[in-house]
Amino acid sequence: MESKFEDLVKKKAHQGIDKLTGNRLLKVASLIDELIKEDEYINEYINLGMKMGE
C-alpha cells in the first residue's frame, strides 16, 4: 500500500512530464506553422516569377 506522499509525488511527476510534453508539442506546432507560412511565401514568389517570365 502506497502512502499519500508517494501518490502525490507520482501525480506531480506525471504533471511535470505532461507539461514538458505539452510545451514540446506547442514548439513543434509553432515550427510547423512557420514552415507552412514560409512555404506559402515561397510559392507566391515562384508564381510571381513565373508570371513575370511569361
MODELLER restraints for C-alpha pairs under 7 A, 6 or more apart:
rsr = mdl.restraints
at = mdl.atoms
